[in-house]
């Protein structure tokens, strides 16, 4: 207890230095958290990129010209025909998806899932998908089932089948009906996501998404299928035939591009950003570390007279090492809390803890080495 | 009893501070160590007090060879066997009288007993009980040195080592401090004082001269 009181007294006596140290450590840990998140994103990004190169069959996607604002006109009937013709040419590998919002009246969904609210109407983000979407992105349903062929092609049933993202499973189960209209047939695995290589090249999480068969969007806008059309084929002539089908349906300004080129651009962009952030991180981190170690050395120099007196009275060098190290370790652990809170996975937290221990070791190693080289007789002399 | 046998201390190959010193200090002796500056007086005291290690020879303390003791064992000896008093008092300025005297008790192996009572007893003896909660910065030089003596006594050591204890004090105050050391010696404690002051040395029973790393007792 007295030892603890002495420790507190030591910290209070130099509270400005310890406060500066504390703030620097918060910054260091937040930087580490950000970099770890980037590296985790990188891993996820690669996984998604790899899924686009499955079976080494070339993947293509339809893209509208940048300066074109025309929405492709297409009736519901044409949608079905168009889909059939495309799939015939690419061995039924084609799929599409579309992001929109859905008005729901239920109060059972928490506000954090809300996309926006307007005139007391609540809108939630929905992803419309066609066949092959889940298979292509290797997304799996944890509970219930995927959409059946019937779900993708018919709208005559009493209920509209929906699949929910994993974040919904606290609030709904398979078989529940939302708004007397949407029946939950499945819930996706945790951390389900896909890579949208056309629009914003980001990993899009499906955890908070409601997923519907595209046919329900096509009823209003048949052209939705071509908007995010993707297919796989090794036959270059089938690509030309698909282009002609697109022209035949008068979908203006759409081109077919090979996904590989876009993927390489995305990779380069991502790595440029990653490299820049890592360089920035290491620069800031090194400066912080240098500052922290200098401050610790200065603290030791300031306190060495006091430490010398303690050792004269029977304290060992290790006792003084603890006196130096304990405030540093305690303040570092407290400083790591903000970044721990931002961790969104156990793996991330474990990595964060390992980094914290490593950093504490690095910042203490040099000052403690410096301290351990001092002898009591030197401290006695230096006091004079 | 303290026995130094052929004790040497070298800092470098060319810098020998103590040269094959043989010295025996019996229990209850009152010794002054004198000599010119740089003679090795403080180094000798540091070796006796287990603050520094010798580079050659043997140091026998109460029948035990402590020359090869490690840092932890020496720290225990400093805590239990020795009490140190230094010229500039060696007090921690941000602490009170009580807290300064308490320091050796924090590192004592056997933590039994009432610390407050022990400290109050010592302060009563040193006539500083009314200053127990005062910050040491508010005390006079003589009072501070008495606090330092109190700290040196709190673990009831056998040996008091004082390095120029009156160096920062005026003559009258210095005499007061020396009277305390004399009283402690009368109680049976071994008192070893490093000093340049002849008047201080006259208070002691034995004077050891250290010249060029060698010892001569008188």
Interface residues (C-beta under 8 A of the other chain):
Chain A: X2 X3 X6 X9 X13 X306 X309 X310 X311 X312 X313 X314 X315 X316 X317 X318 X319 X375 X376 X377 X380 X383 X384
Chain B: X42 X43 X46 X51 X52 X71 X72 X75 X76 X78 X79 X80 X84 X86 X87 X88 X90 X91 X92 X94 X95 X102 X103 X104 X106 X107 X108 X151 X155
